[in-house]
């Protein structure tokens, strides 16, 4: 996965609050996002979202003057090729450029850009307080994606994914798939409290996987708003395999087998490894968001 070295990154789409304390409040939400891996494990072990183990105490990391914010560190596509946080900025830019153009062409609801917040250890959101253990998530209350970069290490070391830059891109694109669902009015379909292989929650997650694949199909052709050239210049088969591997790593069946020693499909909230790979792959092969109707 390579970026245009001379492209200018738009850091206004990413808020870097690592090492900071930010206010917020409200009730914790659960499910509905690829990254809530630990919470998913909690759910399959019978722990509800309200008892997910999230602490409301002050666990914020101390402020660090040595931490380079993305606003200063991430200037060009060359930075995105060498730094994880800058790569996230570039992927956010590309994903949002794509959906702005795609929804504009399709005549659907207009795309409204959503920020990504990079945090460390703990963050307060309109959806409630969350720690890094929750993983990446999208909060519909403030229409924001939240991400602790340490999750990508966990994806490899705890959940057995191969990792790689595009595994990170897949996670980000999935979360923005939820934002598209939110704008379309379909995200709320997952909030009926039901679980299982055919539940609305699973269908919502698989659609977000498919939307991530649709973006990947167009990633090297969607033009950057500032340069008129694609921000992502190269995406290989190996990159896509890393994305497919990440999708499989957070399948409900694989997580259940690893953490409880058995697979119980009636408690699924995100879908099996095979399903997640299947729907991401469908989006990637077709590049057509109309093929992502998992609710039919």
Buried (B, 14 or more C-beta within 10 A) or exposed (E): BBBBEEBBBBBEBBBBBBBBBEEBEBEBBBBBBBBBBBBBBBBBEEBEBEEBEBEEEEBBBEEEEEBBBBBEBBBBBBBBBEBEBBBBBBBBBBBBBBBBBBBEEEEEEEBEBBBBBBBBBBBBBBBBBBBBBBBBBBBBBBBBBBBBBEBBEBBBEBBEBBBBBBBBBBBBBBBBBBBBBBBEEBBEBBBEEEBBBEBBBBBBBBBBBBBBBBBBBBBBEBBBEEEEEBBBBEBEEEBBBBBBBBBBBBBBBBBBEEBBEEBEBEBBBBBBBEBBBBBBBBBBEBBEBEBBEBEE
